[in-house]
Amino acid sequence: MRFIGNIEAKTDSKGRVFLPACFRRILQNDGCDKVMLRKEVYQDCLVLYPISNWNEQLDALRSRLDKWNSKHQMIFRQFVADVEELSIDTSGRILLPKRYMALADIKQEVRFIGMDDTIEIWAKEKVEKPFMQPEEFGLELEKIMTTERITNNERE
């Protein structure tokens, strides 16, 4: 599943919001009628995980953690404690719980951003400016892509 796009929407008074049709189609094609919701670890936004992707993320995290390490157990507990399973209703809406809306400072207007295998939900006003200035974005992307090309050429 690959989610790409940047779509605006509005929540209603109960916190329901229409999942953008382009994202809904991708989920439906995969037989997915539920998603996992959690606050993003680094940013003030929410993240929707298709169930299959969520399970992969959880497995990847669990494989790196030691069950007998108390700090690792706290990390895992924190990661799974802040998750909620959401159903996509027959109209294509999800209900964003009020506590999650508060965590991401969402009032009513949101922006869905496809992030490849997940979907982020941002308060619209937080993403009205670019995440990075164009010059900085170009330079950082060039560094990343040049480093990868050099690394790949060294392997050959």
Backbone as a chain_set.jsonl record, in Angstrom:
{"seq": "MRFIGNIEAKTDSKGRVFLPACFRRILQNDGCDKVMLRKEVYQDCLVLYPISNWNEQLDALRSRLDKWNSKHQMIFRQFVADVEELSIDTSGRILLPKRYMALADIKQEVRFIGMDDTIEIWAKEKVEKPFMQPEEFGLELEKIMTTERITNNERE", "coords": {"N": [[0.842, -1.182, 0.0], [0.56, 2.145, -0.886], [0.405, 5.391, 0.057], [-0.178, 8.523, -1.176], [-0.352, 11.965, -1.323], [-2.076, 15.045, -0.461], [-4.529, 16.154, 1.26], [-7.264, 18.187, 2.147], [-9.688, 18.343, 4.81], [-12.648, 18.401, 6.91], [-13.503, 18.014, 10.293], [-16.472, 16.858, 11.936], [-18.763, 17.951, 14.546], [-18.621, 15.834, 16.31], [-16.177, 14.724, 15.844], [-15.905, 13.178, 13.651], [-14.587, 12.368, 10.448], [-14.259, 12.445, 6.934], [-12.445, 9.997, 5.359], [-10.084, 10.587, 2.902], [-11.072, 9.876, -0.46], [-9.18, 8.772, -2.266], [-7.353, 7.52, -0.554], [-9.05, 5.826, 0.815], [-9.857, 4.051, -1.203], [-7.485, 2.632, -1.688], [-7.183, 1.306, 0.756], [-9.569, -0.205, 0.761], [-9.147, -1.85, -1.479], [-7.283, -3.504, -0.423], [-8.773, -4.87, 1.335], [-9.208, -3.72, 3.794], [-10.901, -2.496, 6.511], [-10.522, -1.258, 8.842], [-8.365, 0.812, 10.774], [-5.335, 1.61, 12.509], [-4.761, 4.042, 14.976], [-2.479, 6.433, 16.108], [-0.62, 8.807, 18.041], [1.897, 10.606, 16.418], [5.34, 9.906, 16.873], [7.428, 11.859, 16.778], [6.355, 14.264, 15.808], [3.684, 16.737, 15.988], [1.195, 15.364, 15.123], [-1.285, 13.021, 13.949], [-1.214, 9.504, 13.211], [-2.331, 7.205, 10.839], [-2.435, 3.783, 10.52], [-2.673, 1.159, 8.27], [-4.045, -2.015, 9.151], [-2.413, -4.275, 8.481], [0.074, -3.046, 8.04], [0.471, -1.897, 10.546], [0.793, -4.191, 12.126], [3.197, -5.153, 11.047], [4.923, -3.051, 11.792], [4.755, -3.244, 14.567], [5.773, -5.824, 14.978], [8.383, -5.405, 14.025], [9.341, -3.519, 15.886], [9.08, -4.996, 18.276], [10.888, -7.054, 17.772], [13.289, -5.81, 18.149], [13.434, -5.27, 20.772], [14.149, -6.246, 24.127], [12.502, -8.494, 26.108], [13.179, -8.813, 28.747], [14.291, -6.517, 29.597], [13.742, -3.74, 31.438], [13.452, -1.047, 30.621], [13.051, -1.339, 27.879], [10.614, -2.668, 27.954], [9.002, -0.636, 28.972], [9.13, 1.169, 26.849], [7.889, -0.311, 24.804], [5.362, -0.663, 25.984], [4.507, 2.015, 26.17], [4.361, 2.612, 23.451], [2.312, 0.891, 22.489], [0.219, 1.518, 24.206], [-0.743, 3.957, 23.487], [-2.471, 3.691, 21.314], [-5.231, 3.301, 19.12], [-7.849, 1.405, 17.721], [-9.596, 2.085, 14.806], [-12.698, 2.061, 13.116], [-13.733, 2.151, 9.739], [-16.521, 3.721, 8.666], [-19.615, 2.995, 6.826], [-20.0, 5.197, 5.265], [-17.495, 6.055, 4.788], [-16.136, 7.36, 6.763], [-14.068, 8.134, 9.626], [-13.85, 8.118, 13.176], [-12.348, 10.443, 15.052], [-10.993, 10.241, 18.156], [-11.573, 12.501, 20.864], [-9.422, 12.961, 22.66], [-7.19, 12.362, 21.113], [-7.415, 14.248, 19.112], [-6.903, 16.505, 20.624], [-4.231, 15.999, 21.358], [-2.936, 16.424, 18.933], [-3.575, 18.995, 18.465], [-5.851, 19.533, 16.94], [-8.572, 21.244, 15.707], [-10.869, 21.678, 13.869], [-10.444, 21.785, 11.032], [-8.508, 19.722, 8.974], [-5.574, 18.196, 7.557], [-4.838, 15.588, 5.487], [-2.037, 13.655, 4.937], [-0.391, 11.642, 2.752], [1.951, 9.24, 3.533], [3.522, 7.269, 2.255], [3.408, 4.302, 3.45], [1.725, 4.891, 5.505], [-0.745, 7.189, 6.845], [-0.795, 10.537, 7.605], [-2.397, 12.793, 9.86], [-2.944, 16.087, 10.169], [-3.372, 19.178, 11.987], [-4.787, 21.664, 10.108], [-3.714, 24.301, 10.066], [-1.132, 23.937, 10.935], [0.308, 22.944, 8.833], [0.39, 24.751, 6.789], [2.577, 26.104, 5.961], [5.636, 25.181, 4.293], [7.31, 22.136, 5.315], [10.03, 22.221, 5.312], [12.295, 24.755, 4.221], [12.503, 25.512, 0.721], [15.186, 25.671, -0.328], [16.773, 24.467, 1.672], [15.556, 21.957, 1.714], [16.179, 21.017, -0.882], [19.014, 20.898, -0.735], [19.411, 19.032, 1.376], [18.115, 16.765, 0.336], [19.703, 16.314, -1.887], [22.13, 15.636, -0.599], [21.394, 13.228, 0.659], [20.625, 11.601, -1.535], [22.945, 11.637, -3.088], [24.784, 10.459, -1.362], [23.64, 7.917, -1.171], [23.872, 7.055, -3.835], [26.661, 7.007, -4.142], [27.305, 5.09, -2.205], [25.961, 2.85, -3.296], [27.376, 2.603, -5.699], [29.897, 1.949, -4.7], [29.422, -0.611, -3.765], [29.208, -2.066, -6.059]], "CA": [[0.0, 0.0, 0.0], [1.295, 3.413, -0.945], [-0.471, 6.555, 0.179], [0.495, 9.745, -1.602], [-1.309, 13.045, -1.511], [-2.189, 16.065, 0.554], [-5.947, 16.454, 1.085], [-7.903, 18.884, 3.261], [-11.005, 17.872, 5.216], [-13.139, 18.997, 8.151], [-14.168, 17.113, 11.228], [-17.751, 17.383, 12.413], [-18.757, 18.247, 15.982], [-18.308, 14.604, 17.053], [-14.819, 14.305, 15.519], [-15.891, 12.31, 12.468], [-13.992, 12.988, 9.272], [-14.214, 11.56, 5.77], [-11.137, 9.578, 4.889], [-10.065, 10.925, 1.474], [-11.442, 8.769, -1.349], [-7.991, 8.118, -2.833], [-6.797, 6.655, 0.48], [-10.064, 4.806, 1.101], [-9.787, 3.04, -2.274], [-6.305, 1.8, -1.446], [-7.509, 0.439, 1.889], [-10.604, -1.148, 0.34], [-8.527, -2.828, -2.381], [-6.541, -4.439, 0.419], [-9.738, -5.485, 2.245], [-8.997, -3.112, 5.106], [-11.993, -1.626, 6.942], [-10.104, -0.694, 10.119], [-7.009, 1.352, 10.819], [-4.837, 1.9, 13.853], [-4.449, 5.456, 15.14], [-1.604, 6.782, 17.221], [0.076, 10.087, 17.937], [3.225, 10.432, 15.828], [6.366, 9.956, 17.917], [8.264, 13.048, 16.717], [5.635, 15.457, 15.361], [2.343, 16.94, 16.539], [0.165, 14.923, 14.195], [-1.759, 11.663, 14.175], [-0.834, 8.593, 12.135], [-3.197, 6.064, 10.582], [-1.73, 2.616, 10.005], [-3.483, 0.0, 7.897], [-3.802, -3.089, 10.12], [-1.25, -5.088, 8.093], [1.272, -2.243, 8.282], [0.622, -1.778, 11.995], [1.358, -5.453, 12.618], [4.61, -5.184, 10.65], [5.636, -2.093, 12.647], [4.796, -3.804, 15.906], [6.728, -6.938, 14.93], [9.733, -4.845, 13.879], [9.716, -2.941, 17.172], [9.218, -6.076, 19.263], [12.095, -7.831, 17.478], [14.46, -5.049, 18.59], [13.344, -5.067, 22.214], [14.385, -7.389, 25.01], [11.414, -8.608, 27.084], [13.716, -8.831, 30.096], [14.874, -5.213, 29.86], [12.612, -2.927, 31.917], [13.325, 0.153, 29.772], [12.443, -1.81, 26.63], [9.205, -2.952, 28.241], [8.314, 0.658, 29.08], [9.026, 1.711, 25.492], [6.845, -1.07, 24.112], [4.088, -0.336, 26.633], [4.129, 3.37, 25.739], [4.029, 2.568, 22.031], [1.011, 0.241, 22.265], [-0.817, 2.123, 25.041], [-1.249, 5.16, 22.82], [-3.024, 3.272, 20.026], [-6.655, 2.992, 19.098], [-8.345, 0.843, 16.466], [-10.739, 2.835, 14.284], [-13.424, 1.456, 12.0], [-14.16, 3.057, 8.67], [-17.948, 3.437, 8.535], [-20.095, 2.769, 5.462], [-19.889, 6.465, 4.534], [-16.079, 6.356, 4.564], [-15.642, 8.245, 7.825], [-13.489, 7.605, 10.86], [-14.111, 8.975, 14.33], [-11.121, 10.787, 15.775], [-11.305, 10.491, 19.563], [-11.263, 13.868, 21.311], [-8.093, 13.058, 23.277], [-6.192, 12.366, 20.042], [-7.504, 15.567, 18.478], [-6.209, 17.439, 21.514], [-2.792, 15.734, 21.259], [-2.425, 16.99, 17.677], [-4.095, 20.37, 18.398], [-6.82, 19.6, 15.844], [-9.846, 21.866, 16.073], [-11.867, 21.2, 12.916], [-9.868, 21.564, 9.707], [-7.344, 18.836, 8.987], [-4.939, 17.862, 6.295], [-4.337, 14.225, 5.402], [-0.825, 13.584, 4.12], [0.044, 10.271, 2.499], [3.375, 9.071, 3.857], [3.901, 5.974, 1.709], [2.631, 3.194, 4.0], [0.85, 5.412, 6.552], [-1.419, 8.453, 6.539], [-0.738, 11.472, 8.72], [-3.493, 13.76, 9.991], [-2.41, 17.31, 10.773], [-4.194, 20.374, 12.082], [-4.511, 22.365, 8.844], [-2.869, 25.489, 10.236], [0.264, 23.538, 11.193], [0.99, 22.55, 7.597], [0.184, 25.743, 5.741], [3.917, 26.445, 5.482], [6.39, 23.95, 4.01], [8.014, 21.54, 6.451], [11.4, 22.732, 5.186], [12.429, 25.76, 3.169], [12.899, 24.84, -0.518], [16.64, 25.573, -0.486], [17.25, 23.46, 2.615], [15.04, 20.677, 1.237], [16.99, 20.623, -2.029], [20.361, 20.532, -0.287], [19.35, 17.79, 2.167], [17.769, 15.68, -0.576], [20.906, 16.058, -2.68], [23.067, 14.901, 0.262], [20.89, 11.86, 0.851], [20.652, 10.857, -2.792], [24.334, 11.502, -3.494], [25.369, 9.462, -0.464], [23.132, 6.594, -1.565], [24.457, 6.699, -5.129], [28.06, 6.673, -3.893], [27.285, 3.813, -1.488], [25.588, 1.809, -4.255], [28.488, 2.434, -6.652], [30.979, 1.271, -3.998], [29.057, -2.016, -3.646], [29.358, -2.723, -7.375]], "C": [[0.88, 1.235, 0.0], [0.298, 4.554, -0.947], [0.331, 7.794, -0.189], [-0.583, 10.791, -1.817], [-1.367, 13.94, -0.29], [-3.61, 16.614, 0.412], [-6.513, 17.107, 2.341], [-9.275, 18.284, 3.537], [-11.399, 18.606, 6.491], [-13.768, 17.913, 9.004], [-15.522, 17.715, 11.584], [-17.661, 17.568, 13.929], [-18.417, 17.025, 16.838], [-16.88, 14.115, 16.8], [-14.755, 13.356, 14.339], [-15.326, 13.084, 11.286], [-13.992, 11.958, 8.142], [-12.767, 11.263, 5.424], [-11.105, 9.889, 3.394], [-10.279, 9.69, 0.59], [-10.226, 8.04, -1.911], [-7.343, 7.168, -1.823], [-7.758, 5.501, 0.796], [-10.029, 3.687, 0.063], [-8.616, 2.083, -2.057], [-6.58, 0.822, -0.313], [-8.533, -0.62, 1.498], [-10.033, -2.228, -0.579], [-7.728, -3.873, -1.618], [-7.467, -5.136, 1.428], [-9.675, -4.935, 3.656], [-10.159, -2.179, 5.45], [-11.728, -1.024, 8.329], [-8.678, -0.189, 9.984], [-6.624, 1.567, 12.278], [-4.421, 3.37, 13.884], [-3.509, 5.616, 16.322], [-1.013, 8.158, 16.976], [1.461, 9.798, 17.366], [4.275, 10.671, 16.909], [7.083, 11.302, 17.937], [7.514, 14.344, 16.423], [4.264, 15.55, 16.02], [1.282, 16.636, 15.49], [-0.242, 13.513, 14.583], [-1.359, 10.806, 12.991], [-1.845, 7.461, 12.069], [-2.361, 4.969, 9.945], [-2.766, 1.616, 9.503], [-3.106, -1.145, 8.838], [-2.558, -3.903, 9.759], [0.052, -4.333, 8.347], [1.53, -2.095, 9.775], [1.276, -3.036, 12.56], [2.826, -5.59, 12.249], [5.442, -4.255, 11.53], [5.814, -2.651, 14.054], [5.792, -4.96, 15.985], [8.169, -6.432, 14.848], [10.216, -4.25, 15.205], [9.988, -4.038, 18.192], [10.515, -6.865, 19.043], [13.371, -7.128, 17.951], [14.501, -4.858, 20.108], [13.544, -6.367, 22.968], [13.278, -7.413, 26.069], [11.904, -8.52, 28.522], [14.428, -7.528, 30.448], [13.724, -4.274, 30.235], [12.396, -1.666, 31.075], [12.662, -0.214, 28.444], [10.962, -2.091, 26.83], [8.407, -1.654, 28.354], [8.124, 1.289, 27.705], [7.9, 1.006, 24.739], [5.467, -0.726, 24.671], [3.6, 1.044, 26.192], [3.662, 3.36, 24.287], [2.641, 1.977, 21.808], [-0.111, 0.852, 23.102], [-1.458, 3.324, 24.368], [-1.858, 4.855, 21.461], [-4.504, 2.992, 20.166], [-7.039, 2.459, 17.727], [-9.594, 1.616, 16.051], [-11.375, 2.065, 13.141], [-13.761, 2.537, 10.99], [-15.629, 2.743, 8.438], [-18.357, 3.329, 7.072], [-20.058, 4.04, 4.617], [-18.445, 6.842, 4.241], [-15.486, 7.284, 5.599], [-14.954, 7.445, 8.925], [-13.815, 8.605, 11.957], [-12.798, 9.196, 15.063], [-11.486, 11.064, 17.228], [-10.809, 11.871, 19.994], [-9.854, 13.968, 21.904], [-6.984, 13.062, 22.222], [-6.216, 13.701, 19.302], [-6.765, 16.595, 19.316], [-4.694, 17.249, 21.433], [-2.171, 16.38, 20.022], [-2.911, 18.423, 17.461], [-5.041, 20.557, 17.216], [-8.117, 20.186, 16.367], [-10.94, 21.327, 15.148], [-11.251, 20.876, 11.56], [-8.591, 20.738, 9.82], [-6.774, 18.703, 7.591], [-4.409, 16.441, 6.414], [-3.122, 14.245, 4.488], [-0.425, 12.115, 3.995], [1.539, 10.178, 2.693], [3.845, 7.675, 3.466], [3.038, 4.871, 2.299], [1.757, 3.595, 5.185], [0.218, 6.711, 6.067], [-1.322, 9.334, 7.778], [-1.95, 12.387, 8.675], [-2.956, 14.929, 10.794], [-3.519, 18.33, 10.97], [-3.808, 21.226, 10.878], [-3.538, 23.531, 9.02], [-1.402, 25.145, 10.488], [1.022, 23.188, 9.911], [0.727, 23.53, 6.451], [1.507, 26.245, 5.18], [4.636, 25.137, 5.17], [7.09, 23.432, 5.269], [9.462, 22.019, 6.489], [11.375, 23.815, 4.106], [12.949, 25.071, 1.908], [14.408, 24.658, -0.689], [17.206, 24.477, 0.41], [16.807, 22.061, 2.169], [15.893, 20.15, 0.08], [18.377, 20.155, -1.627], [20.359, 19.205, 0.477], [19.024, 16.585, 1.287], [18.978, 15.304, -1.438], [21.927, 15.262, -1.871], [22.647, 13.44, 0.394], [21.048, 11.047, -0.424], [22.08, 10.664, -3.299], [25.03, 10.449, -2.649], [24.914, 8.068, -0.861], [23.757, 6.144, -2.875], [25.909, 6.274, -4.959], [28.145, 5.312, -3.205], [26.956, 2.67, -2.436], [26.706, 1.541, -5.252], [29.658, 1.706, -5.991], [30.702, -0.216, -3.869], [29.3, -2.773, -4.94], [30.767, -2.956, -7.659]], "O": [[1.82, 1.351, 0.786], [-0.542, 4.666, -1.839], [1.374, 8.08, 0.399], [-1.613, 10.514, -2.431], [-0.797, 13.643, 0.76], [-3.869, 17.446, -0.457], [-6.274, 16.643, 3.456], [-9.942, 17.784, 2.631], [-10.599, 19.335, 7.077], [-14.464, 17.025, 8.512], [-15.7, 18.932, 11.538], [-16.601, 17.363, 14.521], [-17.971, 17.174, 17.975], [-16.419, 13.191, 17.47], [-13.702, 12.792, 14.042], [-15.553, 14.285, 11.14], [-13.759, 10.77, 8.361], [-11.965, 12.175, 5.221], [-12.022, 9.49, 2.676], [-9.742, 8.614, 0.855], [-10.241, 6.814, -2.021], [-6.835, 6.115, -2.209], [-7.341, 4.363, 1.012], [-10.157, 2.513, 0.408], [-8.751, 0.871, -2.226], [-6.247, -0.359, -0.414], [-8.392, -1.789, 1.855], [-10.401, -3.397, -0.463], [-7.519, -4.986, -2.101], [-7.002, -5.901, 2.274], [-10.051, -5.617, 4.609], [-10.38, -1.183, 4.761], [-12.594, -0.368, 8.91], [-7.892, -0.698, 9.185], [-7.479, 1.688, 13.156], [-3.81, 3.875, 12.943], [-3.706, 5.027, 17.385], [-0.92, 8.612, 15.835], [2.122, 8.849, 17.787], [4.109, 11.545, 17.76], [7.327, 11.841, 19.016], [8.002, 15.421, 16.763], [3.748, 14.562, 16.544], [0.566, 17.526, 15.031], [0.382, 12.889, 15.441], [-1.182, 11.316, 11.885], [-2.179, 6.839, 13.078], [-1.665, 5.198, 8.956], [-3.668, 1.256, 10.26], [-1.958, -1.228, 9.275], [-1.737, -4.193, 10.63], [1.027, -4.92, 8.817], [2.676, -2.161, 10.22], [2.198, -2.956, 13.372], [3.621, -6.089, 13.046], [6.535, -4.619, 11.964], [6.885, -2.541, 14.65], [6.56, -5.063, 16.942], [9.061, -6.959, 15.513], [11.364, -4.455, 15.599], [11.003, -4.012, 18.888], [11.16, -7.29, 20.001], [14.407, -7.767, 18.132], [15.479, -4.348, 20.654], [13.158, -7.442, 22.508], [13.133, -6.463, 26.838], [11.131, -8.188, 29.421], [15.093, -7.443, 31.48], [12.828, -4.044, 29.424], [11.253, -1.27, 30.847], [11.81, 0.522, 27.947], [10.147, -1.781, 25.962], [7.27, -1.579, 27.888], [7.078, 1.875, 27.427], [7.061, 1.654, 24.112], [4.517, -0.523, 23.914], [2.423, 1.221, 25.88], [2.684, 4.02, 23.937], [1.868, 2.513, 21.013], [-1.281, 0.718, 22.744], [-2.605, 3.662, 24.66], [-1.772, 5.676, 20.547], [-4.968, 2.508, 21.199], [-6.613, 2.988, 16.701], [-10.526, 1.782, 16.837], [-10.682, 1.49, 12.302], [-14.035, 3.683, 11.345], [-15.965, 1.623, 8.054], [-17.539, 3.548, 6.179], [-20.083, 3.968, 3.389], [-18.183, 7.818, 3.539], [-14.461, 7.921, 5.359], [-15.218, 6.259, 9.125], [-14.028, 9.788, 11.694], [-12.214, 8.267, 15.621], [-12.211, 12.019, 17.51], [-9.764, 12.341, 19.544], [-9.161, 14.959, 21.674], [-5.949, 13.7, 22.418], [-5.171, 14.223, 18.914], [-6.078, 17.461, 18.775], [-3.949, 18.229, 21.439], [-1.025, 16.828, 20.056], [-2.686, 19.002, 16.398], [-5.038, 21.603, 16.568], [-8.691, 19.696, 17.34], [-11.833, 20.606, 15.593], [-11.508, 19.81, 11.001], [-7.718, 21.014, 10.643], [-7.406, 19.051, 6.593], [-3.636, 16.125, 7.318], [-3.177, 14.794, 3.387], [-0.157, 11.439, 4.989], [2.305, 10.936, 2.098], [4.49, 6.984, 4.255], [2.016, 4.526, 1.706], [1.119, 2.742, 5.803], [0.591, 7.257, 5.028], [-1.72, 8.927, 8.869], [-2.465, 12.714, 7.606], [-2.565, 14.779, 11.951], [-4.491, 18.351, 10.215], [-2.625, 21.481, 10.654], [-2.638, 23.717, 8.202], [-0.525, 25.982, 10.275], [2.252, 23.143, 9.914], [0.834, 23.165, 5.28], [1.56, 26.752, 4.059], [4.285, 24.093, 5.72], [7.418, 24.202, 6.171], [10.042, 22.198, 7.56], [10.543, 23.789, 3.199], [13.752, 24.143, 2.004], [14.857, 23.606, -1.146], [18.016, 23.659, -0.029], [17.58, 21.105, 2.236], [16.281, 18.982, 0.067], [18.862, 19.136, -2.118], [21.215, 18.352, 0.243], [19.592, 15.508, 1.47], [19.237, 14.126, -1.684], [22.527, 14.32, -2.388], [23.468, 12.533, 0.253], [21.552, 9.925, -0.389], [22.389, 9.625, -3.883], [25.787, 9.632, -3.174], [25.718, 7.136, -0.884], [24.133, 4.981, -3.016], [26.343, 5.293, -5.563], [28.967, 4.476, -3.581], [27.604, 1.625, -2.387], [26.959, 0.391, -5.612], [30.344, 0.925, -6.65], [31.638, -1.015, -3.862], [29.564, -3.976, -4.924], [31.103, -3.496, -8.713]]}, "num_chains": 1, "name": "protein.A"}
